[in-house]
């Protein structure tokens, strides 16, 4: 994939209550150095005025093909675009684009464009699930347009369900991946995916805990891409830092390794793909105090911290599959956060871990101060178990955003042949 560069981005805005989020989307692109042209529908201007979009983008705003006729704007804007993002896209606009209409500036721009196009829908659940809308979405996807799965949540009024617009940060990040060459194929419809994410925390007392620097970003990125491929996604999240919920994902919040193990045991049997991306604490305090431990007291718990080994969740899941408690075709993916030591590289330690754990794939990250945990970029080596456990197939995961890394990992899962529809 190419690296991000400054682009000419068209942000299309349809007439829905979520149109206000387009303002944040425009700001996101401009802050990344992109040149943004906002092309709203006339209905969109009932929600957000043209002056707001002009101020944020620094470009004129029009809804009609009859403005700037001498410049042939209805053709030029689409021809010059490096990428188009429509957010929100209503059922009406999706229907008009699917039928090839060009009766306003936005639909004409889409019809002219040969660049990547991302459509982020926003509508009531009944509209989204209506067979007509689903047929129109399928038509757009068949033409190479990326239609993002919507979020689940609060809609207009008291309604709640599928159809909520994704957060602007999610739309911008996914769009950049599409502009970099990803297609986000909708190939995992009907698949159930379980992902663990974040870092577990082991209580020392009611105030303190043992933990790690994992933010959960990579696990949530994996969930985001799996959801956009059409999967039914469940996340077991350990102390993630208020990350946006991936489209339609169900989240179970846990704290400790034992909490996570219990949740995994409960949910794993229903899954087709299990990705253990969480940074699980290897040890927990042998003794958890009921009250805060005080400084200056003659207390052995403060002088020496006794630790107890936590359960091996990844190995437990593999054993569940071996014993018939899981779908026998379930794909199990592990993660290895390694630093290497005086005798072995991080990758060598990961190879040994893959052999011990028995999972199908293992993502090896070399971690350390300022590496991977909490950082925007990731990279590593993906190891695929073969006939010889000591000689797995090696695949380099090129450095990129955590969404980019997630795409590479999910592509590798597809390559195993288990998950293709």
C-alpha positions in Angstrom: 0.0 0.0 0.0 1.1 3.5 -0.7 1.7 5.9 2.1 -0.7 8.7 2.8 -0.1 11.9 0.7 -2.0 15.1 0.3 -5.0 14.4 -1.8 -8.0 16.2 -3.4 -10.9 14.9 -1.4 -14.6 15.4 -2.1 -16.8 15.1 0.9 -20.4 14.6 -0.2 -23.1 15.3 2.4 -26.7 14.1 2.1 -29.7 15.5 3.9 -29.8 13.7 7.3 -29.5 14.8 10.9 -26.0 13.3 11.0 -24.9 15.9 8.5 -23.3 17.9 11.4 -20.7 15.1 11.7 -19.5 15.9 8.2 -18.0 19.1 9.7 -15.7 17.0 11.8 -14.8 14.8 8.8 -13.8 17.8 6.8 -11.6 19.0 9.6 -10.0 15.6 9.9 -9.0 15.6 6.3 -7.7 19.2 6.2 -5.6 18.6 9.3 -4.0 15.7 7.5 -3.0 18.1 4.7 -5.7 17.2 2.2 -7.5 19.7 0.0 -11.3 19.2 0.6 -14.2 20.2 -1.5 -17.6 19.8 0.1 -20.5 18.9 -2.2 -23.8 18.7 -0.3 -27.2 18.0 -1.6 -29.7 20.8 -1.3 -31.4 18.9 1.6 -28.1 18.8 3.5 -28.1 22.6 3.6 -31.2 22.4 5.8 -29.0 20.9 8.5 -25.6 22.6 8.0 -25.3 25.9 6.1 -23.0 26.4 3.2 -21.0 29.0 5.1 -19.9 26.4 7.6 -18.6 24.0 5.0 -16.9 26.9 3.1 -15.2 28.1 6.2 -13.9 24.6 7.1 -12.8 23.6 3.6 -11.7 27.0 2.2 -13.6 26.1 -1.0 -16.9 27.3 -2.5 -20.0 25.2 -1.9 -22.7 24.4 -4.5 -25.4 21.9 -4.9 -26.4 22.4 -8.5 -24.8 21.7 -11.9 -25.7 25.2 -13.0 -23.1 27.0 -10.9 -19.6 27.6 -12.4 -20.9 26.4 -15.8 -18.0 28.0 -17.6 -15.7 25.7 -15.6 -17.9 22.6 -16.2 -17.8 22.0 -12.4 -20.1 19.0 -12.5 -17.4 17.2 -14.5 -14.2 18.8 -13.3 -14.8 18.2 -9.6 -15.2 14.4 -10.1 -12.3 14.2 -12.6 -9.9 16.0 -10.2 -10.8 14.0 -7.1 -8.4 11.5 -5.6 -11.1 10.2 -3.4 -14.8 10.8 -2.6 -16.4 10.2 0.8 -20.1 10.6 1.2 -21.1 11.0 4.9 -23.9 10.8 5.7 -25.4 9.0 2.8 -29.2 8.6 3.0 -31.3 5.9 1.5 -32.5 8.3 -1.1 -29.0 9.3 -2.2 -27.8 5.7 -2.3 -30.8 4.9 -4.5 -30.0 7.8 -6.9 -26.3 6.8 -7.2 -27.2 3.2 -7.8 -29.6 4.1 -10.6 -26.9 6.3 -12.2 -28.8 9.6 -11.9 -26.9 12.9 -12.2 -29.6 15.5 -11.3 -27.5 17.5 -8.8 -23.8 18.3 -8.4 -23.1 15.4 -5.9 -24.6 12.6 -8.0 -23.0 14.0 -11.2 -19.7 14.2 -9.5 -20.0 10.5 -8.4 -21.0 9.5 -12.0 -17.9 11.2 -13.5 -15.4 10.0 -10.9 -12.9 7.2 -11.5 -11.3 7.5 -8.1 -12.1 5.4 -5.0 -15.5 6.2 -3.5 -16.5 5.5 0.1 -20.2 5.7 1.2 -21.0 6.0 4.9 -24.7 5.4 5.4 -26.9 6.9 8.0 -30.7 6.2 8.2 -33.3 4.5 10.4 -32.9 0.8 10.9 -36.0 -0.1 8.9 -34.6 2.0 5.9 -31.2 0.3 6.1 -32.6 -3.2 6.3 -35.3 -2.6 3.6 -34.7 -4.9 0.6 -34.6 -2.0 -1.7 -31.8 -0.3 0.2 -29.9 -3.6 0.6 -30.2 -4.2 -3.2 -28.9 -0.7 -3.9 -26.0 -1.2 -1.5 -25.2 -4.5 -3.2 -25.2 -2.7 -6.6 -22.8 -0.1 -5.4 -20.5 -2.7 -4.0 -20.6 -4.7 -7.2 -19.3 -1.6 -9.0 -16.4 -1.2 -6.6 -17.8 1.5 -4.4 -17.1 0.8 -0.7 -20.2 1.1 1.3 -19.4 1.1 5.0 -21.4 -0.9 7.5 -23.2 1.6 9.8 -22.9 1.7 13.5 -25.5 0.5 15.9 -26.8 3.0 18.5 -29.1 6.0 19.1 -30.8 7.3 16.0 -33.2 10.3 15.6 -35.7 10.6 18.5 -36.0 7.6 20.8 -35.1 5.0 18.2 -31.9 2.9 18.5 -30.4 0.2 16.2 -28.4 -0.3 13.0 -28.1 2.8 10.8 -26.2 5.3 12.9 -23.4 7.1 11.2 -19.9 6.0 12.1 -17.8 8.5 14.0 -15.9 10.9 11.7 -12.6 9.5 12.9 -13.6 6.0 11.9 -14.9 7.2 8.5 -11.7 9.2 7.8 -9.4 6.3 8.9 -11.2 3.7 6.8 -11.4 6.1 3.8 -7.6 6.6 3.9 -7.1 2.8 3.8 -9.4 2.7 0.7 -7.5 5.6 -0.9 -4.3 3.7 -0.2 -5.6 0.7 -2.2 -7.7 -1.4 0.1 -11.0 -2.6 -1.1 -12.7 -3.7 2.1 -14.4 -6.7 0.4 -17.7 -7.7 1.9 -16.7 -11.4 2.1 -17.3 -12.3 5.7 -21.1 -12.0 5.8 -22.4 -14.7 8.1 -19.1 -15.2 9.9 -18.8 -14.8 13.6 -15.6 -13.3 14.9 -14.4 -12.9 18.5 -11.6 -10.5 19.3 -9.9 -9.8 22.6 -8.4 -6.4 23.0 -6.6 -4.1 25.5 -4.4 -4.8 28.5 -5.7 -6.7 31.5 -5.2 -5.2 35.0 -4.5 -7.3 38.1 -5.5 -5.7 41.4 -2.9 -5.2 44.1 -5.4 -3.4 46.3 -8.5 -1.3 45.6 -6.4 1.5 44.2 -3.3 -0.1 42.5 -2.9 -2.8 39.9 -0.3 -4.5 37.7 -0.9 -3.8 34.1 0.8 -2.9 30.7 0.8 -0.2 28.1 -1.7 -1.8 25.6 -4.3 0.6 24.4 -6.5 -1.9 22.6 -6.1 0.0 19.3 -4.9 -3.0 17.3 -7.7 -5.2 18.6 -10.3 -2.6 17.8 -8.8 -2.1 14.3 -9.1 -5.8 13.7 -12.7 -5.6 14.8 -13.4 -2.6 12.6 -12.1 -4.3 9.5 -13.9 -7.6 10.3 -17.1 -5.7 10.7 -16.7 -3.9 7.4 -16.2 -7.3 5.8 -19.7 -8.2 7.0 -18.8 -10.3 10.0 -20.8 -10.4 13.2 -18.1 -9.2 15.6 -17.8 -9.6 19.4 -15.1 -7.8 21.4 -13.9 -8.8 24.8 -12.3 -5.5 25.9 -9.9 -5.1 28.8 -9.5 -1.5 29.9 -9.4 0.0 26.4 -9.2 3.8 26.3 -12.7 4.8 25.1 -12.1 3.7 21.5 -15.0 4.2 19.0 -17.1 1.0 18.8 -16.6 -0.8 15.5 -19.7 -1.0 13.3 -22.3 -3.3 14.9 -19.8 -4.9 17.3 -20.9 -6.2 20.7 -18.5 -5.4 23.5 -18.0 -7.3 26.8 -15.9 -5.3 29.2 -13.5 -7.2 31.5 -10.7 -6.2 33.8 -8.4 -9.1 34.8 -7.0 -12.1 32.9 -9.4 -14.4 34.8 -12.3 -12.2 33.8 -11.2 -12.4 30.2 -10.8 -16.2 30.4 -14.4 -16.6 31.7 -15.8 -14.4 28.9 -13.8 -16.2 26.2 -14.9 -19.6 27.5 -18.5 -18.4 27.3 -18.3 -16.9 23.8 -15.7 -18.9 21.9 -17.9 -21.9 21.1 -20.1 -19.9 18.7 -17.2 -18.4 16.7 -15.7 -19.0 13.3 -12.7 -16.9 13.9 -11.0 -16.1 17.3 -8.3 -13.4 17.4 -6.5 -13.1 20.7 -5.1 -9.6 20.4 -5.3 -8.6 24.0 -2.1 -8.1 26.1 -2.9 -10.5 28.9 -0.9 -10.1 32.1 1.3 -13.1 32.7 1.1 -12.7 36.5 -1.2 -11.4 39.2 -0.5 -10.5 42.8 -0.7 -13.6 45.0 -2.5 -11.6 47.6 -5.1 -8.8 46.8 -5.5 -6.5 49.8 -9.0 -5.5 50.8 -7.8 -2.0 51.7 -5.3 0.4 50.3 -1.7 -0.6 51.3 -0.1 2.4 53.1 3.4 3.7 52.9 5.5 3.6 56.0 3.8 0.5 57.5 5.7 -2.6 58.5 3.9 -4.8 56.0 5.6 -7.6 54.1 3.2 -7.1 51.1 4.9 -3.7 50.5 8.4 -5.1 50.8 8.0 -8.2 48.6 5.4 -8.7 46.0 4.5 -12.4 45.5 3.1 -13.2 42.1 1.0 -16.0 40.8 0.9 -17.1 37.1 -2.3 -16.2 35.2 -4.1 -18.8 33.1 -2.9 -19.1 29.5 -6.1 -18.0 27.6 -4.7 -18.7 24.1 -3.6 -22.2 24.9 -6.9 -22.8 26.7 -8.9 -21.9 23.5 -6.7 -24.2 21.4 -7.4 -27.0 23.8 -11.1 -26.3 23.6 -10.9 -26.8 19.9 -8.8 -29.9 20.2 -11.4 -31.4 22.7 -14.4 -30.6 20.4 -15.8 -27.6 22.4 -15.3 -25.2 19.5 -16.2 -25.3 15.8 -13.5 -27.7 14.5 -12.9 -25.3 11.6 -12.5 -22.3 13.8 -9.4 -20.2 13.0 -7.4 -19.1 16.1 -5.0 -16.2 15.9 -2.6 -15.3 18.7 -0.3 -12.3 19.3 3.2 -12.3 20.7 4.5 -9.0 22.2 8.3 -9.7 22.4 11.4 -7.8 23.2 14.0 -10.5 22.5 16.7 -11.4 25.0 20.4 -12.0 25.0 20.0 -15.4 23.2 17.0 -15.0 21.0 15.4 -12.4 18.7 11.8 -11.4 19.1 10.8 -13.5 16.1 12.7 -16.6 17.4 10.7 -16.3 20.7 7.5 -16.0 18.7 8.3 -19.2 16.7 8.7 -21.1 19.9 5.5 -19.6 21.2 3.6 -20.7 18.1 4.8 -24.2 18.6 3.7 -24.2 22.3 0.3 -22.6 21.8 -0.9 -24.5 18.8 -2.8 -21.6 17.2 -3.1 -21.3 13.4 -1.4 -17.9 13.1 0.7 -15.8 15.4 1.4 -12.1 15.0 4.8 -11.1 16.4 5.3 -7.5 17.5 8.7 -6.3 18.8 7.6 -4.0 21.7 9.4 -1.6 23.9 9.4 2.0 25.0 7.6 4.0 22.2 6.9 0.9 20.2 3.5 -0.5 19.2 1.5 0.0 22.5 -0.4 3.2 22.2 1.3 4.2 19.0 -0.5 5.0 15.7 1.7 2.6 13.6 2.4 -1.1 13.8 4.4 -3.7 11.9 5.7 -7.2 12.6 5.9 -10.7 11.3 2.9 -13.1 10.9 3.7 -16.7 11.5 1.5 -19.4 9.9 1.6 -22.8 11.5 2.8 -25.5 9.0 3.6 -29.2 9.2 6.8 -28.5 11.0 6.0 -26.4 14.1 9.6 -25.2 14.2 9.5 -23.8 10.7 6.3 -21.8 10.2 5.5 -19.9 7.1 6.7 -16.3 7.6 4.8 -13.3 6.2 6.1 -9.7 6.8 3.4 -7.3 8.0 4.5 -4.0 6.5 4.5 -0.9 8.7 1.3 1.1 8.5 -1.7 2.2 10.5 -3.3 -0.3 12.7 -6.2 -0.6 10.3 -3.6 -1.4 7.6 -2.1 -4.1 9.8 -5.5 -5.5 10.5 -6.2 -5.7 6.8 -3.0 -7.7 6.2 -3.8 -10.1 9.1 -7.4 -10.7 7.9 -6.1 -11.2 4.3 -3.8 -13.9 5.7 -6.8 -15.6 7.4 -8.6 -15.5 4.1 -5.6 -17.2 2.6 -6.0 -20.2 4.9 -9.1 -21.1 2.9 -11.4 -21.3 5.9 -13.2 -18.0 5.6 -13.9 -17.5 1.9 -17.6 -17.4 1.0 
